Amino acid sequence: MSADRESAVADLAVERQRKRQAAAEDADATHHTLAHAWCDARSLPPARPVYTAGRFYVPHEEGLWAPLSHEQVQVEVAGMFPGRKLCRRNSDFKQIADHIAALVEVEGFFDEAPPGIVTPAGFHVLTAAGAIETVPLMLTHRQTFSLPWRPEYDADAPLLDALLADAFEGDDAAAQIDLWWQAVGATVFGLMPRLQLVLLLLGRERSGKSLLQRLLERIFPAEAVGAVSPANWAHEYHVATLAGKRLNVVGELSDDAPIPAASFKNVTGQNLVAGRHPTHRPFSFRCQAAHVFASNVLPPTTDRSEAFYRRWRVLRFANTVPAEKVDPDLCEKIVEGEMPALLAMAFLGAERVARSGRICTSKAHDAVLARWRLAANPLQQFLADEEWVELDPELRVHSPAEVYEGYRKWSAAAGFRNPFGRNHFLELLESTGATRSISMKRVATRNVVAGIRLLPRP
């Protein structure tokens, strides 16, 4: 659009705003008129307020979109139009706010925002080539908050470096630290939900898990951080609070309540999920938050599918800091002196993720995932028992009935009181056996299980 055309559009918007404000000054102004007047007062032509994922967002001159709750809009309406005939009671304020929402609702307004973060240096955006470019911030970038620090690539972070080195010493340290920085970079730039990944900090007490979580929290303003356990994601009130968040941190997952499989996959898979704030109407949104969980033990799950396990990246914390060496002020020291260096390392990690299209794993991660699969799936334990089963991709010697009978005998010997039924067993064998090169095949006129031989038992 040419400069003259932009000027003409802006002038027309200002004229419409003036006329609507004059109409709103009428004592008998309707809710519709007052709603338009509020929108005009909160506009920055040509940008107007929007309502999406259960919240209002208004444009600001610095290029950010500021979030407002229903209650905040109601207070603004009450203060902006005092004494109007249809704007005197709390019910009037609520109805006008609801009317505004209907006027400016845009579903998924922020879903297509470019991957980036705002700092005092400008808008840092990840390009398609996997490089970070810094450009002046504009409303078209659809950003809702800014960080108080800018990255400094020449700065040092000795406290943070020592923390990471101590946390992973002797446990595939280089790969785990690389995984950490890639995960932090992907969190800062909003890549974790696009990759459908979550981060689990697993390990002992006083091992650095909570401290690293707090550092992640402190990168972002409070309004961009949530704390909703996946155990509550099936509840519309709880899941609604994830809308508009960049980070969701859960300090300790439950060790007795299984992670709900359906809601976990919906939220982390960027499917549309339905939420609702108390007393307000439901809305649908796609979660754009990175999820970082901590736990001392592997979280229980009833989901045995690869779609569940491939969503996790695990950092294993095997080293415990002696109580007398714990520094209670370490987090604040790092925030005060090392955040520019932390951001620089996160930016480099985000570039690595963007170029590869994935977040790396580590030997520690792979070992944890293998153990988790076995713990959650007796079928996998059966296939891993070398006294009962021999694995070979070329073997095709057993029928499904024979393999199931072998599993039943193994279950009895292993002490499992409730083995899977035959149909469920064969479904799991087909869906999860692929991780061990096991498959169901048709040979001549019979079905066989390829890749497995049952060993003779006394």
Secondary structure, DSSP 8 states (H G I E B T S, - for coil): --HHHHHHHHHHHHHHHHHHHHHHTSTT--HHHHHHHHHHHT-BTTB--EEETTEEEEE-TTSBEEEE-HHHHHHHHHHHSTT-TTSSSHHHHHHHHHHHHHHHB-TTTTTT--SEEEETTEEEEE-TTS-EEEE---GGG-B----S----TT---HHHHHHHHHHHTTSSHHHHHHHHHHHHHHHHTT-HHHHT-EEEEEE-TTSSHHHHHHHHHHHS-GGGEE---GGGTTSHHHHHTTTT-SEEEES---SSS-B-HHHHHHHHTT--EEE--TTS--EEE----EEEEEESS---BS--SHHHHTTEEEEEE-----GGG--TTHHHHHHHHHHHHHHHHHHHHHHHHHHHTS----HHHHHHHHHHHHHH-HHHHHHH-TTTEEE-TT-B-B-HHHHHHHHHHHHHHHT-SS---HHHHHHHHHHHGGGGT-EEEEETTEEEEETEEE----
